[in-house]
């Protein structure tokens, strides 16, 4: 007898902590209607550009000016690139992927302790889809979102199943993130990242442990819909399955980002697009659902502090360039992003000059 879809999907998925993982493990033969996307958003409708690929940059030698140029060129044209030989130990990457599976392997009654209704901290959130209250069609994804405040808070509030590995991954990535930002800022005439501006570029960090279980009728839905990140930079660990697609520079189609063992995917976020006055591009991207394999990904979102005001940098406008964006309180910008469904690049329009 075929399994039946739970009558109250919200209660089963969200409130009881089962997530879409619980739906997937029921062995459903057809996708619940709540996850069926409009035709134009479905996986099967993606126009893939097969011959294109985002840049892959070896960053083992920071003394080589070609490395900095490659990073800045990629940020201007593509908004996405992969880095190899970055110095974050492969064991650290493997450990955080394992920890992601370990967290999602917990029984629902353990995971439900971290939902919006139950979490001991507003900085720790387990959920499903992106913004279920605002979405017309749900996304096939579960996530654990961990906003970093301090080691002490992480030690007491983050789930023990993944806490140490997530923290280690975040700490080991910091030196690489700083080097990337240093290179990007140099082209914007910001000579140093120091105590006066570090908060604006990397004052807060959030790590997500994303879980994409196998999906029936996967071509009718998405794992993550079209959007650009609100971060300064995103530092993304993929697994070997693949499924991340980015908008081609000419906007005529999508480019698959192939998984490369040990590589990290870097993408420019809206905050850096605004600060660079549009020179660096935050690019639409999306994640497809998979009909045969479970997939995980672990992004670190590197952001301004919520209390920072984000706008075009004075160094960028010093030569008389006209500001394309207004100054916005970063916490207001983020709230605007999260109160609506994924909608491509519309969030950045919120900061554009009228």
Phi, psi and omega per residue, in radians:
X1 nan 2.310 -3.094
X2 -1.208 2.438 3.102
X3 -1.120 2.600 -3.141
X4 -1.827 2.550 3.115
X5 -1.221 2.338 3.126
X6 -0.959 2.431 -3.112
X7 -1.048 -0.851 3.110
X8 -1.788 1.601 -3.046
X9 -1.122 -0.717 -3.130
X10 -1.050 -0.762 -3.140
X11 -1.115 -0.796 -3.104
X12 -1.139 -0.850 -3.032
X13 -1.375 -0.890 -2.978
X14 -1.565 -0.927 -2.950
X15 -1.395 -0.514 -3.134
X16 -1.680 -0.041 3.025
X17 1.430 0.222 -3.132
X18 -1.330 -0.532 -3.102
X19 1.123 -3.091 3.044
X20 -1.248 -0.318 3.022
X21 -0.994 -0.762 3.118
X22 -1.103 -0.681 3.086
X23 -1.125 -0.789 -3.114
X24 -1.044 -0.708 -3.064
X25 -1.331 -0.149 3.042
X26 -1.300 -0.256 -3.116
X27 1.352 0.584 -3.138
X28 -1.051 2.444 3.117
X29 -1.600 -0.325 3.127
X30 -2.376 2.680 -3.072
X31 -1.333 2.299 3.041
X32 -0.999 2.482 -3.029
X33 -1.036 -0.482 -3.110
X34 -1.117 -0.313 -3.103
X35 -1.773 -0.030 -3.106
X36 -1.386 2.061 -3.058
X37 -1.437 2.755 2.974
X38 -0.966 2.625 -3.023
X39 -0.863 -0.785 -3.034
X40 -1.227 -0.267 -3.120
X41 -1.689 -0.147 -3.006
X42 -1.256 2.655 -3.131
X43 -0.941 -0.737 -3.083
X44 -1.145 -0.248 -3.095
X45 -1.677 0.002 -3.140
X46 -1.191 2.257 3.013
X47 -1.604 1.768 -3.064
X48 -1.544 2.360 3.090
X49 -1.680 1.721 -2.937
X50 -1.214 -0.526 -3.032
X51 -1.485 -0.113 -3.084
X52 -1.652 2.653 3.064
X53 -2.638 2.493 3.075
X54 -1.226 2.733 -3.096
X55 -1.092 2.568 3.027
X56 -2.025 2.089 -2.988
X57 -2.079 2.173 3.057
X58 -1.462 2.021 -3.069
X59 -1.868 0.423 -3.094
X60 -1.148 -0.443 -3.083
X61 -2.112 1.614 -3.122
X62 -1.243 -0.254 3.134
X63 -1.359 -0.214 3.137
X64 -1.471 2.011 -3.112
X65 -1.032 -0.393 3.125
X66 -1.129 -0.496 3.129
X67 -1.162 -0.854 3.119
X68 -1.074 -0.739 3.132
X69 -1.075 -0.735 -3.126
X70 -1.096 -0.713 3.128
X71 -1.111 -0.844 -3.100
X72 -1.184 -0.700 3.106
X73 -1.077 -0.740 3.132
X74 -1.126 -0.688 -3.138
X75 -1.156 -0.578 3.139
X76 -1.335 -0.736 -3.037
X77 -1.575 -0.790 -2.962
X78 -1.811 -0.588 -3.026
X79 1.303 -0.092 -3.121
X80 -2.446 2.517 2.957
X81 -2.794 2.832 3.065
X82 -1.899 2.508 3.079
X83 -2.013 2.433 3.065
X84 -2.159 2.839 -3.089
X85 0.929 0.814 -3.058
X86 -1.562 -0.216 3.079
X87 1.642 -0.169 3.034
X88 -1.362 2.101 -3.032
X89 -1.009 2.422 3.137
X90 -1.023 -0.564 3.139
X91 -1.118 -0.635 3.108
X92 -1.128 -0.704 3.118
X93 -1.151 -0.798 3.121
X94 -1.091 -0.692 -3.106
X95 -1.109 -0.692 -3.101
X96 -1.295 -0.541 3.030
X97 -1.144 -0.783 3.103
X98 -1.053 -0.716 -3.133
X99 -1.139 -0.584 3.082
X100 -1.090 -0.842 3.087
X101 -1.077 -0.633 -3.122
X102 -1.147 -0.749 3.115
X103 -1.073 -0.822 -3.087
X104 -1.272 -0.234 3.044
X105 -1.413 -0.141 3.111
X106 -1.176 2.663 3.058
X107 -1.112 2.671 -3.111
X108 -0.938 -0.616 -3.108
X109 -1.189 -0.332 3.030
X110 -1.461 -0.773 -3.124
X111 -1.158 -0.603 -3.081
X112 -1.115 -0.308 3.104
X113 -1.119 -0.275 -3.062
X114 -1.957 0.193 3.080
X115 -1.278 2.944 -3.114
X116 -0.924 -0.678 -3.072
X117 -1.287 -0.461 -2.972
X118 -2.049 -0.272 -2.961
X119 -1.039 2.426 3.120
X120 -1.235 -0.190 -3.103
X121 -2.512 2.469 3.059
X122 -1.195 -0.186 -3.131
X123 -1.595 -0.028 -3.141
X124 -2.186 2.117 -3.051
X125 -2.506 2.135 3.005
X126 -1.804 2.312 -3.127
X127 -2.785 -2.994 -3.113
X128 -2.436 2.655 -3.049
X129 1.086 -2.690 -3.108
X130 -1.998 -1.079 -3.131
X131 -2.415 1.292 -2.965
X132 -0.950 -0.581 -3.119
X133 -1.206 -0.423 -3.079
X134 -1.803 -0.302 -3.006
X135 -1.422 2.445 3.010
X136 -1.423 -0.540 3.065
X137 -2.321 2.329 -3.068
X138 -1.405 2.722 3.095
X139 -1.687 2.564 -3.071
X140 -1.549 1.295 -3.066
X141 -2.720 2.456 2.912
X142 -1.936 2.664 -3.131
X143 -2.558 2.668 2.909
X144 -2.122 2.079 -3.082
X145 -1.891 2.203 -3.072
X146 -2.172 1.872 3.111
X147 -1.547 2.146 -3.054
X148 -1.428 2.136 3.055
X149 -1.926 -0.875 3.136
X150 -2.839 2.828 3.073
X151 -1.055 -0.670 -3.116
X152 -1.110 -0.777 3.141
X153 -1.150 -0.726 3.117
X154 -1.047 -0.720 -3.111
X155 -1.081 -0.575 -3.071
X156 -1.723 -0.438 -2.993
X157 -1.919 -0.506 -3.114
X158 -1.295 2.569 -3.127
X159 -1.049 2.264 -3.124
X160 -1.010 -0.458 -3.091
X161 -1.103 -0.405 -3.061
X162 -2.412 -0.028 -2.995
X163 -0.991 -0.954 -3.020
X164 -1.125 -0.718 -3.103
X165 -1.202 -0.694 3.122
X166 -1.144 -0.723 3.117
X167 -1.127 -0.753 -3.134
X168 -1.092 -0.769 3.108
X169 -1.052 -0.756 3.140
X170 -1.139 -0.772 -3.113
X171 -1.154 -0.760 -3.097
X172 -1.206 -0.422 -3.119
X173 -1.392 -0.326 -2.948
X174 -1.065 -0.732 -3.119
X175 -1.128 -0.635 3.122
X176 -1.203 -0.772 3.137
X177 -1.024 -0.747 -3.122
X178 -1.119 -0.719 3.124
X179 -1.127 -0.733 3.118
X180 -1.089 -0.802 -3.137
X181 -1.135 -0.660 3.114
X182 -1.041 -0.782 3.123
X183 -1.122 -0.785 -3.113
X184 -1.152 -0.656 -3.115
X185 -1.235 -0.579 -3.120
X186 -1.009 -0.703 3.130
X187 -1.225 -0.334 3.096
X188 -1.643 0.215 3.138
X189 1.196 0.356 2.990
X190 -1.698 1.897 -2.941
X191 -1.335 -0.534 -3.069
X192 -2.412 2.592 2.885
X193 -1.800 1.923 -3.058
X194 -2.340 -2.913 -3.076
X195 -1.062 -0.443 -3.069
X196 -1.370 -0.466 -3.062
X197 -2.208 -0.087 -3.085
X198 -1.044 -0.646 3.131
X199 -1.004 -0.730 -3.089
X200 -1.167 -0.659 -3.070
X201 -1.509 -0.640 -3.034
X202 -2.598 0.721 -3.055
X203 -1.323 -0.345 3.089
X204 -2.483 2.669 -3.113
X205 -2.390 2.521 3.066
X206 -2.359 2.345 3.106
X207 -1.985 2.342 3.068
X208 -1.966 2.396 2.941
X209 -1.833 1.835 -3.056
X210 -1.734 2.455 -3.088
X211 -2.298 2.146 -3.114
X212 -2.101 1.659 -3.108
X213 -1.284 2.878 3.071
X214 -0.996 2.615 -2.933
X215 -2.359 2.218 3.019
X216 -1.237 2.580 -3.112
X217 0.835 0.793 -3.025
X218 -1.006 -0.418 -3.105
X219 -1.337 -0.099 3.132
X220 -1.659 -0.108 -3.051
X221 -2.334 -2.994 3.038
X222 -2.389 2.708 3.011
X223 -1.461 -0.739 2.994
X224 -2.453 2.289 -3.123
X225 -1.348 3.036 -3.100
X226 -1.061 2.233 3.106
X227 -2.895 2.891 2.859
X228 -2.024 2.667 -3.090
X229 -1.344 2.663 3.120
X230 -1.581 0.076 -3.057
X231 -1.302 3.076 2.857
X232 -1.344 -0.999 3.055
X233 -2.346 2.645 2.950
X234 -2.068 2.359 -3.033
X235 -2.046 1.760 -2.894
X236 -1.985 2.219 3.001
X237 -1.724 2.045 3.027
X238 -1.618 2.789 2.888
X239 -1.644 -2.946 -3.009
X240 -1.446 -0.003 -3.028
X241 -1.388 -0.762 -3.084
X242 1.505 2.895 -3.122
X243 2.513 -0.040 3.101
X244 -1.542 2.251 3.113
X245 -2.186 2.420 3.115
X246 -2.110 2.641 -3.133
X247 -1.188 2.298 3.115
X248 -1.135 2.608 -3.103
X249 -0.959 -0.556 3.130
X250 -1.525 0.033 3.118
X251 1.188 0.118 3.115
X252 -1.714 1.242 3.083
X253 2.045 -3.074 -3.031
X254 -2.223 2.592 -3.114
X255 -2.030 2.240 3.083
X256 -1.328 2.425 3.090
X257 -1.730 1.761 -3.019
X258 -1.209 2.420 3.077
X259 -1.172 2.314 3.063
X260 -2.127 2.202 -3.079
X261 -0.982 2.197 3.102
X262 1.425 -0.105 -3.117
X263 -1.449 2.767 3.025
X264 -2.105 2.364 3.058
X265 -1.573 2.276 3.103
X266 -1.989 2.314 2.974
X267 -2.357 2.612 3.121
X268 -1.341 2.396 3.089
X269 -1.784 2.990 -3.113
X270 -0.977 -0.687 -3.085
X271 -1.027 -0.697 3.140
X272 -1.335 -0.559 3.031
X273 -1.048 -0.768 -3.138
X274 -1.150 -0.820 -3.101
X275 -1.113 -0.578 -3.137
X276 -1.520 0.069 -3.116
X277 1.017 0.638 3.062
X278 1.584 -0.027 -3.128
X279 -1.194 -0.824 3.027
X280 -1.597 2.482 -2.976
X281 -1.931 2.227 2.910
X282 -1.562 2.169 -2.944
X283 -1.910 2.465 3.030
X284 -1.001 2.431 3.012
X285 -2.568 2.909 -3.076
X286 -2.695 2.836 3.128
X287 -2.214 2.277 -3.136
X288 -1.503 2.669 3.007
X289 -1.407 2.845 -3.037
X290 -2.242 2.358 -3.085
X291 -1.533 -0.161 -3.023
X292 -2.275 -0.291 -3.006
X293 -2.390 2.474 2.974
X294 -1.417 2.496 -3.084
X295 -2.301 2.600 3.005
X296 -2.244 2.731 2.987
X297 -2.561 2.681 -3.083
X298 -2.335 1.609 3.069
X299 -1.547 2.530 2.904
X300 -1.911 2.114 3.101
X301 -1.663 2.038 -3.121
X302 -1.732 2.059 -2.933
X303 -2.246 2.846 2.838
X304 -1.106 2.895 2.991
X305 -1.233 2.598 -3.138
X306 -0.953 -0.551 -3.094
X307 -1.477 -0.032 3.137
X308 -1.354 2.603 3.015
X309 -1.722 2.188 -3.065
X310 -1.883 2.258 3.083
X311 -2.842 3.082 3.100
X312 -0.976 2.331 -3.112
X313 -1.163 2.506 3.137
X314 -1.037 -0.614 -3.137
X315 -1.122 -0.533 3.137
X316 -1.298 -0.601 -3.087
X317 -1.579 -0.006 -3.005
X318 -1.050 -0.506 -3.102
X319 -1.611 0.266 3.086
X320 1.645 0.095 3.107
X321 -1.086 2.397 -3.116
X322 -1.373 2.343 3.137
X323 -1.190 2.223 3.096
X324 -1.565 -0.319 -3.064
X325 -2.218 2.634 3.054
X326 -1.547 2.958 3.049
X327 -1.401 2.266 3.137
X328 -2.281 2.513 3.021
X329 -1.194 2.200 -3.002
X330 -1.048 -0.665 3.139
X331 -1.099 -0.591 3.076
X332 -1.170 -0.703 3.134
X333 -1.076 -0.782 -3.118
X334 -1.158 -0.721 3.110
X335 -1.052 -0.724 3.125
X336 -1.054 -0.691 3.138
X337 -1.120 -0.776 -3.001
X338 -1.468 -0.170 -3.114
X339 -1.612 0.130 3.125
X340 -2.435 2.915 3.112
X341 -1.208 2.932 2.965
X342 -1.041 2.278 -3.019
X343 -2.534 0.782 3.095
X344 1.207 -2.237 -3.059
X345 -1.799 0.314 -3.021
X346 -1.191 -0.440 -3.112
X347 -1.074 -0.717 -3.090
X348 -1.163 -0.389 3.082
X349 -1.090 -0.505 3.130
X350 -1.025 -0.513 -3.093
X351 -1.708 -0.034 -3.094
X352 -1.260 2.571 3.013
X353 -1.081 2.404 -3.135
X354 -1.181 nan nan
